[in-house]
C-alpha cells in the first residue's frame, strides 16, 4: 500500500518536472568590440529647394559684360593738298613749250575738300586746237591732255579722218567741278573736285564734222577705229581712263584723270 502511494508521488513529481521550463544560468552580456560598433550616422542638412517664383541672381563669373555701342567714326577731314612750287613751275614751262595757252588762277577752296591749290584755266591744248569750253584744272592734268593730243590724237585723226582736215577743237564736258563721283549724293569725292580730271565729249575738225564719243566697240568704221585708238592711248598719259564700255555714267564721254595709285597702277576700262 505504501509502495503504491510512493510510486504515485514519484510519477506526479516526474510529470511536474517535465512540464516546467528548463532554466539555467543567464550568460553574461559580451562587451561590443570596436569592430562591431556601428558608426554614428551623420546628419545631412537638407538644402532648401530654390524658390521657383524668384530668379536667382547671377554670380560675377556668370555675368557677361553688356555689348558696348561702337563709337561713331569721325568723318575724314578733306583738305586741299598744297602743290610743290618747283614741280608746278616745271609743269608750266613744259606746258608753254608744247604750245598750250592758259591763265594762272588764284587758289580755289570751295569747302568739303573741293579746290585746287595752284589752278589754271586751259584755253588751247595745242596751237590751233582749242579746248571748248575752256576749263579749270591742275597744271599736270592740262599737260597730260596736251601731250596725249599731240602724240596720239593728231596722228590717229590724220590716219582715220584725214579728209576732214585738221583737228580744231576738243570739246570737254567737265573739268573742275565740286561734286562726288558720278554726280552721286553719297560716296567718294570726284577727281574733278580736285582739278585732276577732264571729260572729253567730242572732237571737232576743220570741215565742221564732230566725232562724238559713244559706244563703238563693235563699230567697224574708221570713226570707230579712231575712238578706240584715242581711248587706248589715253592710258599711256593718264592714270585713269573710263569710256562708254565702263558703265552707264560714261556712255557719252571719256573720263581721264591723273590720280596717283600705289605701285604705279593704272585703271583703264
LUMZA-953448 format. One line per 3 residues: their letters; for each residue x, y, z of N, C-alpha, C. Coordinates in nm, 3 decimals, decimal comma, padded with zeros to 5 digits. Atoms other than C-alpha are relative to their C-alpha. Example, Ala and Ser with C-alpha at 12.3 -4.5 7.8 and 13.67 -1.06 7.14 Angstrom:
LUMZA-953448
as	00,089:-00,119:00,000:01,230:-00,450:00,780:00,090:00,120:00,000 ~ -00,082:-00,119:-00,006:01,367:-00,106:00,714:-00,077:00,109:00,073 .
end
This chain:
LUMZA-953448
xxx	00,083:-00,119:00,000:00,000:00,000:00,000:00,086:00,123:00,000 ~ -00,094:-00,113:-00,011:00,272:00,240:00,098:00,081:00,013:-00,129 ~ -00,080:-00,004:00,124:00,462:00,144:-00,213:-00,078:00,065:-00,110 .
xxx	00,083:-00,062:00,104:00,173:00,245:-00,436:-00,007:00,151:00,020 ~ 00,008:-00,145:-00,026:00,149:00,586:-00,269:00,129:00,068:-00,041 ~ -00,133:-00,057:00,036:00,521:00,646:-00,310:00,017:00,005:-00,150 .
xxx	-00,014:00,004:00,147:00,507:00,537:-00,673:-00,085:00,107:-00,062 ~ 00,089:-00,107:00,055:00,215:00,775:-00,736:00,064:00,135:00,020 ~ -00,065:-00,130:-00,025:00,404:01,061:-00,576:00,118:00,024:-00,095 .
xxx	-00,115:-00,012:00,092:00,713:00,992:-00,784:-00,043:00,035:-00,142 ~ 00,048:-00,028:00,137:00,513:00,990:-01,107:-00,051:00,142:-00,012 ~ 00,051:-00,141:00,003:00,345:01,318:-01,009:00,117:00,096:-00,008 .
xxx	-00,120:-00,088:00,002:00,686:01,472:-00,941:00,066:00,001:-00,136 ~ -00,064:00,009:00,133:00,826:01,347:-01,271:-00,078:00,076:-00,104 ~ 00,083:-00,073:00,098:00,529:01,480:-01,465:00,011:00,150:00,020 .
xxx	-00,009:-00,145:-00,026:00,558:01,818:-01,296:00,132:00,056:-00,049 ~ -00,132:-00,049:00,046:00,928:01,849:-01,371:00,011:00,005:-00,151 ~ -00,006:00,001:00,148:00,873:01,762:-01,736:-00,073:00,118:-00,059 .
xxx	00,078:-00,112:00,056:00,614:02,040:-01,783:00,061:00,134:00,032 ~ -00,065:-00,128:-00,032:00,824:02,309:-01,616:00,109:00,034:-00,102 ~ -00,108:-00,037:00,096:01,062:02,513:-01,847:00,135:-00,020:00,060 .
xxx	-00,136:00,021:-00,045:01,424:02,435:-01,832:00,064:00,134:00,029 ~ -00,069:-00,125:-00,037:01,622:02,707:-01,659:00,146:-00,030:00,021 ~ -00,144:00,015:-00,020:01,993:02,765:-01,638:00,060:00,134:00,034 .
xxx	-00,067:-00,127:-00,032:02,242:03,035:-01,558:-00,007:00,096:-00,118 ~ 00,010:-00,103:00,107:02,193:03,360:-01,755:00,141:00,040:-00,042 ~ -00,137:-00,037:00,046:02,502:03,427:-01,978:00,024:00,151:00,011 .
xxx	-00,035:-00,142:-00,009:02,682:03,748:-01,922:00,005:00,063:-00,139 ~ 00,002:-00,073:00,129:02,642:04,015:-02,196:00,143:00,037:-00,039 ~ -00,137:-00,028:00,050:02,958:04,038:-02,406:00,013:00,147:-00,036 .
xxx	-00,021:-00,143:00,041:03,101:04,390:-02,446:00,022:00,012:-00,150 ~ -00,014:-00,021:00,148:03,083:04,528:-02,803:00,142:00,044:-00,029 ~ -00,136:-00,037:00,044:03,417:04,545:-02,977:-00,007:00,121:-00,092 .
xxx	-00,006:-00,117:00,088:03,533:04,847:-03,181:-00,041:-00,035:-00,141 ~ 00,032:00,040:00,138:03,487:04,643:-03,496:-00,148:-00,016:-00,018 ~ 00,143:00,027:00,016:03,127:04,558:-03,422:-00,084:00,121:00,022 .
xxx	00,078:-00,120:-00,020:03,027:04,909:-03,322:-00,039:00,063:-00,133 ~ 00,045:-00,067:00,122:02,822:05,079:-03,590:00,038:00,147:00,008 ~ -00,036:-00,143:-00,001:02,945:05,427:-03,697:-00,124:00,083:00,020 .
xxx	00,114:-00,090:-00,022:02,729:05,710:-03,586:-00,043:00,061:-00,132 ~ 00,052:-00,057:00,124:02,508:05,833:-03,864:00,016:00,151:00,002 ~ -00,018:-00,144:00,013:02,594:06,182:-03,995:-00,132:00,064:-00,035 .
xxx	00,121:-00,074:00,032:02,326:06,434:-04,000:00,018:00,071:-00,133 ~ -00,005:-00,065:00,132:02,260:06,550:-04,358:-00,097:00,116:00,003 ~ 00,085:-00,117:-00,002:02,139:06,901:-04,369:-00,067:00,014:-00,136 .
xxx	00,075:-00,015:00,125:01,873:06,943:-04,627:00,007:00,145:-00,047 ~ -00,004:-00,134:00,060:01,928:07,235:-04,865:-00,137:00,034:-00,051 ~ 00,136:-00,034:00,047:01,603:07,414:-04,924:-00,002:00,018:-00,151 .
xxx	00,015:-00,013:00,146:01,485:07,396:-05,284:-00,017:00,146:-00,037 ~ 00,013:-00,140:00,041:01,515:07,724:-05,476:-00,144:00,035:-00,027 ~ 00,136:-00,049:00,025:01,205:07,932:-05,496:-00,019:00,020:-00,148 .
xxx	00,021:-00,009:00,146:01,073:07,889:-05,847:-00,053:00,134:-00,043 ~ 00,061:-00,128:00,037:00,898:08,222:-05,833:00,104:00,110:-00,012 ~ -00,104:-00,103:00,004:01,228:08,412:-05,790:00,119:-00,050:-00,079 .
xxx	-00,118:00,036:00,079:01,516:08,411:-06,038:00,124:00,029:00,081 ~ -00,120:-00,026:-00,081:01,850:08,364:-05,859:00,089:00,103:-00,067 ~ -00,090:-00,100:00,055:02,095:08,647:-05,902:00,123:-00,067:-00,057 .
xxx	-00,120:00,062:00,058:02,386:08,562:-06,135:00,124:00,037:00,078 ~ -00,127:-00,027:-00,066:02,730:08,533:-05,989:00,087:00,084:-00,093 ~ -00,087:-00,081:00,087:03,007:08,765:-06,114:00,064:-00,079:-00,112 .
xxx	-00,063:00,081:00,104:03,163:08,472:-06,301:-00,093:-00,026:-00,117 ~ 00,097:00,030:00,106:02,841:08,409:-06,493:-00,047:00,123:-00,074 ~ 00,051:-00,123:00,061:02,778:08,770:-06,578:00,092:00,043:-00,113 .
xxx	-00,077:-00,047:00,115:02,892:08,876:-06,929:-00,019:00,150:-00,012 ~ 00,014:-00,145:00,014:02,964:09,242:-06,998:-00,099:00,033:-00,112 ~ 00,096:-00,042:00,102:02,693:09,419:-07,190:00,073:00,055:-00,122 .
xxx	-00,068:-00,052:00,120:02,784:09,496:-07,553:-00,003:00,152:-00,003 ~ -00,011:-00,145:00,007:02,908:09,847:-07,594:-00,032:00,050:-00,140 ~ 00,030:-00,059:00,130:02,779:10,066:-07,873:00,129:00,052:-00,063 .
xxx	-00,123:-00,049:00,062:03,056:10,131:-08,125:-00,004:00,152:-00,014 ~ -00,008:-00,144:00,013:03,173:10,486:-08,125:-00,003:00,038:-00,147 ~ 00,009:-00,046:00,138:03,089:10,672:-08,441:00,136:00,050:-00,048 .
xxx	-00,128:-00,041:00,054:03,394:10,713:-08,662:-00,009:00,146:-00,048 ~ 00,004:-00,139:00,045:03,481:11,074:-08,723:00,011:00,007:-00,151 ~ -00,006:-00,016:00,146:03,427:11,189:-09,078:00,139:00,051:-00,039 .
xxx	-00,133:-00,045:00,042:03,754:11,228:-09,269:-00,001:00,148:-00,036 ~ -00,012:-00,142:00,032:03,871:11,584:-09,295:00,063:00,012:-00,138 ~ -00,048:-00,014:00,137:03,906:11,667:-09,662:00,067:00,137:-00,013 .
xxx	-00,075:-00,125:00,016:04,170:11,926:-09,735:00,057:00,007:-00,140 ~ -00,063:-00,021:00,130:04,329:12,073:-10,043:00,150:-00,015:00,018 ~ -00,143:00,026:-00,016:04,679:11,936:-10,077:00,082:00,110:-00,067 .
xxx	-00,086:-00,102:00,063:04,945:12,201:-10,137:00,090:-00,062:-00,106 ~ -00,086:00,050:00,109:05,144:12,160:-10,457:00,142:00,050:00,019 ~ -00,140:-00,037:-00,008:05,520:12,165:-10,473:00,028:00,113:-00,100 .
xxx	-00,025:-00,117:00,083:05,635:12,502:-10,608:00,092:-00,029:-00,118 ~ -00,095:00,030:00,108:05,925:12,363:-10,812:-00,066:-00,086:-00,108 ~ 00,067:00,085:00,098:05,714:12,092:-10,974:-00,103:00,079:-00,080 .
xxx	00,098:-00,083:00,069:05,446:12,345:-11,057:00,068:00,088:-00,105 ~ -00,073:-00,085:00,094:05,699:12,579:-11,220:00,049:-00,080:-00,121 ~ -00,046:00,084:00,111:05,844:12,293:-11,426:-00,115:-00,038:-00,092 .
xxx	00,118:00,035:00,080:05,494:12,195:-11,539:-00,042:00,117:-00,089 ~ 00,036:-00,117:00,079:05,416:12,550:-11,652:00,096:00,017:-00,119 ~ -00,099:-00,013:00,106:05,739:12,557:-11,852:-00,027:-00,101:-00,112 .
xxx	00,028:00,104:00,100:05,657:12,226:-12,027:-00,129:00,031:-00,076 ~ 00,127:-00,032:00,064:05,301:12,343:-12,100:00,018:00,111:-00,102 ~ -00,028:-00,108:00,095:05,429:12,659:-12,265:00,078:-00,052:-00,120 .
xxx	-00,082:00,053:00,109:05,686:12,466:-12,469:-00,081:-00,081:-00,099 ~ 00,081:00,082:00,090:05,422:12,232:-12,612:-00,097:00,084:-00,082 ~ 00,084:-00,090:00,078:05,221:12,533:-12,732:-00,138:00,025:00,056 .
xxx	00,131:-00,025:-00,061:04,923:12,538:-12,493:-00,008:00,145:00,050 ~ 00,021:-00,133:-00,059:04,775:12,869:-12,380:-00,092:-00,015:00,121 ~ 00,074:00,015:-00,126:04,636:12,918:-12,030:00,014:00,127:00,083 .
xxx	-00,007:-00,109:-00,097:04,578:13,161:-11,744:00,016:-00,061:00,139 ~ -00,015:00,045:-00,139:04,704:13,106:-11,392:-00,109:00,067:00,085 ~ 00,111:-00,049:-00,082:04,429:13,145:-11,132:00,040:-00,001:00,148 .
xxx	-00,023:00,002:-00,145:04,411:13,211:-10,759:-00,052:-00,131:00,058 ~ 00,036:00,125:-00,068:04,372:12,926:-10,515:-00,151:-00,014:00,014 ~ 00,143:00,028:-00,012:04,028:12,762:-10,520:-00,023:-00,086:00,123 .
xxx	00,040:00,078:-00,116:03,870:12,641:-10,196:-00,151:00,014:00,016 ~ 00,146:00,000:-00,006:03,501:12,553:-10,220:-00,054:-00,079:00,117 ~ 00,044:00,077:-00,116:03,491:12,355:-09,895:-00,021:-00,146:-00,034 .
xxx	00,021:00,144:00,014:03,437:11,981:-09,836:00,108:-00,068:-00,083 ~ -00,111:00,060:00,074:03,775:11,910:-09,992:00,006:00,041:-00,146 ~ 00,001:-00,045:00,140:03,686:12,076:-10,324:00,093:00,119:-00,016 .
xxx	-00,086:-00,114:00,026:03,953:12,302:-10,466:00,131:-00,041:-00,064 ~ -00,131:00,020:00,064:04,291:12,342:-10,634:00,095:00,102:00,061 ~ -00,098:-00,089:-00,061:04,599:12,487:-10,468:00,057:00,098:-00,103 .
xxx	-00,058:-00,083:00,105:04,751:12,616:-10,793:-00,075:-00,028:-00,132 ~ 00,079:00,030:00,120:04,480:12,616:-11,062:00,042:00,085:-00,121 ~ -00,013:-00,080:00,122:04,495:12,733:-11,419:-00,122:-00,025:-00,089 .
xxx	00,107:00,016:00,097:04,241:12,782:-11,694:00,063:-00,027:-00,136 ~ -00,057:00,039:00,129:04,336:12,598:-12,013:-00,090:00,053:-00,112 ~ 00,075:-00,058:00,111:04,233:12,781:-12,332:00,019:-00,079:-00,128 .
xxx	-00,029:00,084:00,117:04,406:12,594:-12,614:00,093:-00,112:00,043 ~ -00,079:00,118:-00,036:04,550:12,245:-12,588:00,132:00,002:-00,076 ~ -00,115:-00,013:00,088:04,789:12,292:-12,879:-00,026:00,119:-00,093 .
xxx	00,028:-00,107:00,096:04,836:12,567:-13,137:-00,104:-00,045:-00,103 ~ 00,105:00,033:00,096:04,517:12,561:-13,345:-00,103:-00,098:00,053 ~ 00,095:00,096:-00,059:04,339:12,312:-13,114:-00,052:00,058:00,131 .
xxx	00,058:-00,064:-00,119:04,106:12,485:-12,869:-00,064:-00,103:00,092 ~ 00,079:00,078:-00,095:03,956:12,342:-12,555:-00,133:00,074:00,017 ~ 00,132:-00,065:-00,004:03,583:12,418:-12,573:-00,095:-00,077:00,093 .
xxx	-00,044:-00,133:-00,046:03,474:12,546:-12,337:00,131:-00,011:00,076 ~ -00,124:00,003:-00,077:03,794:12,644:-12,161:-00,030:-00,053:00,140 ~ 00,028:00,065:-00,128:03,836:12,465:-11,832:00,108:00,019:00,104 .
xxx	-00,094:-00,011:-00,113:03,996:12,497:-11,488:00,048:-00,138:00,039 ~ -00,061:00,128:-00,040:04,233:12,220:-11,376:00,137:00,024:00,057 ~ -00,139:-00,007:-00,043:04,571:12,146:-11,228:00,090:-00,001:-00,122 .
xxx	-00,094:-00,005:00,112:04,876:12,202:-11,446:00,032:-00,140:-00,052 ~ -00,032:00,136:00,043:04,954:11,829:-11,451:-00,107:-00,056:-00,091 ~ 00,110:00,048:00,084:04,610:11,750:-11,595:00,008:00,063:-00,138 .
xxx	-00,009:-00,072:00,128:04,650:12,015:-11,865:00,118:-00,050:-00,083 ~ -00,119:00,044:00,073:04,999:11,895:-11,957:-00,020:-00,139:-00,060 ~ 00,023:00,134:00,055:04,897:11,529:-11,997:-00,103:00,004:-00,113 .
xxx	00,098:-00,015:00,108:04,598:11,637:-12,208:00,069:00,050:-00,127 ~ -00,072:-00,055:00,116:04,830:11,837:-12,436:00,091:-00,105:-00,063 ~ -00,089:00,104:00,053:05,081:11,552:-12,469:-00,079:-00,108:-00,073 .
xxx	00,085:00,102:00,063:04,808:11,297:-12,544:-00,054:00,049:-00,134 ~ 00,055:-00,055:00,125:04,656:11,528:-12,808:00,108:00,004:-00,109 ~ -00,108:-00,014:00,098:04,990:11,591:-12,979:00,051:-00,136:-00,048 .
xxx	-00,068:00,125:00,034:05,133:11,238:-12,969:-00,093:-00,115:-00,038 ~ 00,092:00,111:00,028:04,818:11,021:-13,001:-00,121:00,041:-00,082 ~ 00,124:-00,038:00,068:04,507:11,210:-13,112:00,027:00,050:-00,142 .
xxx	-00,026:-00,056:00,133:04,655:11,407:-13,404:00,043:-00,107:-00,101 ~ -00,034:00,107:00,096:04,826:11,102:-13,566:-00,120:-00,089:-00,033 ~ 00,115:00,085:00,024:04,509:10,892:-13,524:-00,103:00,071:-00,087 .
xxx	00,096:-00,077:00,080:04,291:11,171:-13,667:00,047:00,011:-00,145 ~ -00,053:-00,011:00,136:04,519:11,212:-13,967:-00,014:-00,132:-00,075 ~ 00,009:00,131:00,064:04,519:10,838:-14,038:-00,145:-00,039:-00,030 .
xxx	00,138:00,047:00,015:04,145:10,781:-13,991:-00,091:00,103:-00,066 ~ 00,093:-00,104:00,044:03,985:11,117:-14,079:00,072:00,114:-00,069 ~ -00,080:-00,102:00,067:04,239:11,299:-14,291:-00,082:00,087:-00,093 .
xxx	00,083:-00,078:00,092:03,970:11,410:-14,537:-00,085:00,104:00,070 ~ 00,077:-00,098:-00,076:03,801:11,608:-14,261:00,083:00,122:00,036 ~ -00,087:-00,112:-00,033:04,101:11,839:-14,226:00,055:-00,013:00,140 .
xxx	-00,063:00,007:-00,132:04,299:11,917:-13,912:-00,102:00,006:00,114 ~ 00,080:-00,010:-00,122:04,157:11,879:-13,564:00,004:00,145:00,048 ~ 00,004:-00,140:-00,043:04,042:12,223:-13,444:-00,043:00,017:00,146 .
xxx	00,046:-00,018:-00,138:03,884:12,159:-13,103:-00,023:-00,134:00,068 ~ 00,040:00,111:-00,087:03,849:11,914:-12,821:-00,112:00,055:00,088 ~ 00,118:-00,048:-00,073:03,506:11,954:-12,666:-00,011:-00,075:00,132 .
xxx	00,001:00,064:-00,132:03,506:11,890:-12,292:-00,137:00,015:00,066 ~ 00,128:00,000:-00,070:03,204:11,802:-12,080:00,014:00,039:00,146 ~ -00,020:-00,033:-00,142:03,357:11,860:-11,737:00,149:00,009:00,030 .
xxx	-00,136:-00,011:-00,052:03,680:11,988:-11,589:-00,012:00,015:00,152 ~ 00,016:-00,014:-00,145:03,690:12,134:-11,235:-00,147:00,023:00,034 ~ 00,134:-00,021:-00,054:03,359:12,098:-11,051:-00,005:-00,069:00,136 .
xxx	00,008:00,056:-00,136:03,286:12,040:-10,682:-00,118:-00,097:00,006 ~ 00,105:00,103:-00,005:03,093:11,712:-10,671:00,060:-00,134:00,042 ~ -00,043:00,137:-00,027:03,107:11,345:-10,575:00,011:-00,077:-00,131 .
xxx	-00,017:00,081:00,121:03,190:11,068:-10,820:-00,134:-00,032:-00,065 ~ 00,120:00,030:00,080:02,934:11,015:-11,096:-00,121:00,084:00,042 ~ 00,107:-00,091:-00,046:02,735:11,310:-10,953:-00,089:-00,064:00,106 .
xxx	00,077:00,069:-00,102:02,623:11,085:-10,667:-00,028:00,089:00,120 ~ 00,032:-00,071:-00,123:02,468:11,202:-10,341:00,080:-00,054:00,119 ~ -00,087:00,059:-00,101:02,692:10,969:-10,137:00,120:-00,061:-00,070 .
xxx	-00,118:00,063:00,057:03,036:10,824:-10,189:00,122:00,090:00,008 ~ -00,127:-00,071:-00,003:03,387:10,947:-10,252:-00,007:00,126:-00,087 ~ -00,008:-00,124:00,076:03,475:11,289:-10,382:00,058:-00,029:-00,138 .
xxx	-00,046:00,020:00,138:03,531:11,312:-10,758:00,138:00,063:-00,018 ~ -00,129:-00,060:00,033:03,874:11,380:-10,902:-00,020:00,132:-00,074 ~ 00,030:-00,131:00,060:03,704:11,663:-11,090:00,004:00,109:00,108 .
xxx	00,002:-00,097:-00,109:03,669:11,833:-10,749:00,138:00,035:00,050 ~ -00,139:-00,028:-00,039:04,048:11,833:-10,714:00,081:00,054:-00,118 ~ -00,071:-00,050:00,117:04,134:11,951:-11,064:00,083:-00,105:-00,071 .
xxx	-00,081:00,109:00,056:04,274:11,610:-11,157:-00,061:-00,065:-00,124 ~ 00,071:00,075:00,105:04,021:11,511:-11,425:-00,059:00,092:-00,106 ~ 00,071:-00,068:00,109:03,870:11,609:-11,756:-00,079:-00,105:-00,077 .
xxx	00,086:00,088:00,079:03,586:11,454:-11,957:-00,004:00,051:-00,144 ~ 00,001:-00,036:00,142:03,609:11,452:-12,338:-00,129:-00,048:-00,062 ~ 00,130:00,034:00,059:03,274:11,463:-12,517:00,008:-00,022:-00,151 .
xxx	-00,008:00,013:00,146:03,376:11,504:-12,884:00,125:00,068:-00,054 ~ -00,111:-00,061:00,072:03,638:11,609:-13,138:-00,059:00,071:-00,123 ~ 00,051:-00,076:00,112:03,574:11,880:-13,399:00,112:00,025:-00,100 .
xxx	-00,099:-00,016:00,107:03,754:11,905:-13,735:-00,029:00,126:-00,083 ~ 00,011:-00,122:00,081:03,811:12,188:-13,981:-00,120:-00,004:-00,092 ~ 00,116:00,015:00,088:03,539:12,051:-14,207:-00,131:00,030:00,070 .
xxx	00,120:-00,019:-00,080:03,292:12,110:-13,924:-00,055:-00,129:00,056 ~ 00,047:00,130:-00,050:03,247:11,740:-13,861:00,040:-00,017:00,146 ~ -00,025:00,026:-00,142:03,221:11,645:-13,496:-00,016:-00,150:00,026 .
xxx	00,003:00,142:-00,036:03,302:11,295:-13,375:-00,034:-00,009:00,148 ~ 00,045:00,009:-00,139:03,101:11,234:-13,059:00,039:-00,136:00,060 ~ -00,033:00,124:-00,070:03,205:10,979:-12,801:-00,130:-00,075:00,029 .
xxx	00,114:00,088:-00,025:02,959:10,689:-12,785:00,048:-00,144:-00,005 ~ -00,045:00,140:00,006:02,968:10,308:-12,760:00,039:-00,040:-00,142 ~ -00,049:00,033:00,134:03,181:10,198:-13,055:00,086:-00,127:-00,002 .
xxx	-00,080:00,123:-00,002:03,331:09,862:-12,956:-00,024:-00,086:-00,123 ~ 00,034:00,083:00,117:03,152:09,696:-13,249:-00,005:00,082:-00,129 ~ 00,002:-00,087:00,118:03,188:09,991:-13,489:00,122:-00,029:-00,086 .
xxx	-00,111:00,039:00,087:03,399:09,869:-13,781:00,043:00,110:-00,096 ~ -00,037:-00,112:00,087:03,423:10,213:-13,948:00,129:00,065:00,051 ~ -00,120:-00,073:-00,042:03,724:10,444:-13,936:-00,027:00,089:00,121 .
xxx	00,034:-00,080:-00,118:03,538:10,659:-13,685:00,010:-00,087:00,127 ~ -00,011:00,092:-00,113:03,509:10,357:-13,456:00,145:-00,030:00,032 ~ -00,142:00,028:-00,021:03,878:10,281:-13,507:00,068:00,121:00,066 .
xxx	-00,058:-00,122:-00,059:03,967:10,644:-13,426:-00,032:00,009:00,150 ~ 00,036:-00,012:-00,141:03,773:10,643:-13,098:00,070:-00,105:00,084 ~ -00,067:00,105:-00,078:03,918:10,309:-12,987:00,149:00,029:00,014 .
xxx	-00,143:-00,032:-00,006:04,269:10,430:-13,072:00,030:00,107:00,103 ~ -00,028:-00,107:-00,095:04,248:10,752:-12,872:-00,033:-00,042:00,143 ~ 00,033:00,050:-00,134:04,087:10,568:-12,581:00,114:-00,085:00,055 .
xxx	-00,108:00,089:-00,044:04,359:10,303:-12,566:00,127:00,076:00,032 ~ -00,123:-00,076:-00,024:04,642:10,553:-12,593:-00,013:00,094:00,120 ~ 00,019:-00,087:-00,117:04,486:10,763:-12,316:00,067:-00,055:00,124 .
xxx	-00,059:00,061:-00,120:04,618:10,515:-12,060:00,152:00,012:00,002 ~ -00,144:-00,025:00,000:04,975:10,598:-12,166:00,032:00,134:00,068 ~ -00,020:-00,134:-00,054:04,928:10,950:-12,029:-00,075:00,024:00,133 .
xxx	00,082:-00,020:-00,119:04,655:10,935:-11,763:-00,001:-00,127:00,086 ~ 00,002:00,113:-00,093:04,624:10,713:-11,455:-00,135:-00,072:-00,002 ~ 00,134:00,060:00,009:04,250:10,651:-11,509:-00,061:00,035:-00,134 .
xxx	00,070:-00,021:00,127:04,064:10,605:-11,837:-00,130:-00,079:00,006 ~ 00,132:00,063:00,002:03,690:10,533:-11,846:-00,070:00,039:-00,129 ~ 00,066:-00,028:00,128:03,500:10,501:-12,175:-00,144:-00,052:00,003 .
xxx	00,139:00,047:-00,001:03,142:10,413:-12,281:-00,019:-00,146:00,037 ~ 00,013:00,139:-00,039:03,213:10,047:-12,216:00,018:-00,023:00,149 ~ -00,026:00,016:-00,144:03,292:10,112:-11,847:-00,129:-00,015:00,079 .
xxx	00,128:00,003:-00,071:02,944:10,188:-11,713:-00,093:00,102:-00,064 ~ 00,100:-00,090:00,056:02,628:10,386:-11,782:00,037:00,147:00,017 ~ -00,035:-00,139:-00,027:02,775:10,702:-11,631:00,098:00,057:-00,102 .
xxx	-00,100:-00,048:00,095:03,037:10,721:-11,909:-00,034:-00,038:-00,144 ~ 00,040:00,042:00,134:02,836:10,627:-12,218:00,022:00,107:-00,107 ~ -00,012:-00,107:00,101:02,886:10,966:-12,384:00,127:00,084:00,015 .
xxx	-00,125:-00,076:-00,011:03,238:11,073:-12,286:00,114:-00,090:00,047 ~ -00,120:00,065:-00,053:03,592:10,969:-12,199:00,040:00,074:00,127 ~ -00,047:-00,059:-00,125:03,700:11,028:-11,841:00,148:-00,027:00,014 .
xxx	-00,144:00,010:-00,023:04,071:11,097:-11,789:00,032:00,068:00,133 ~ -00,051:-00,072:-00,117:04,240:11,172:-11,457:00,141:-00,046:00,034 ~ -00,141:00,022:-00,033:04,587:11,183:-11,304:00,017:-00,044:00,145 .
xxx	-00,007:00,048:-00,138:04,509:11,025:-10,965:00,111:-00,103:00,015 ~ -00,111:00,093:-00,025:04,824:10,856:-10,832:-00,051:-00,120:00,078 ~ 00,035:00,122:-00,071:04,781:10,493:-10,724:00,127:-00,072:00,045 .
xxx	-00,115:00,074:-00,052:05,006:10,252:-10,537:00,069:-00,079:-00,110 ~ -00,083:00,078:00,091:05,288:10,091:-10,730:-00,020:00,038:-00,147 ~ 00,015:-00,045:00,138:05,211:10,298:-11,041:-00,115:-00,064:-00,075 .
xxx	00,113:00,068:00,065:04,886:10,108:-11,107:-00,088:00,098:-00,075 ~ 00,089:-00,081:00,082:04,662:10,245:-11,382:-00,131:-00,074:-00,023 ~ 00,134:00,059:00,015:04,289:10,185:-11,412:-00,054:00,043:-00,135 .
xx	00,046:-00,031:00,136:04,185:10,167:-11,778:-00,112:-00,098:-00,038 ~ 00,114:00,084:00,034:03,838:10,038:-11,874:-00,071:00,056:-00,124 .
end
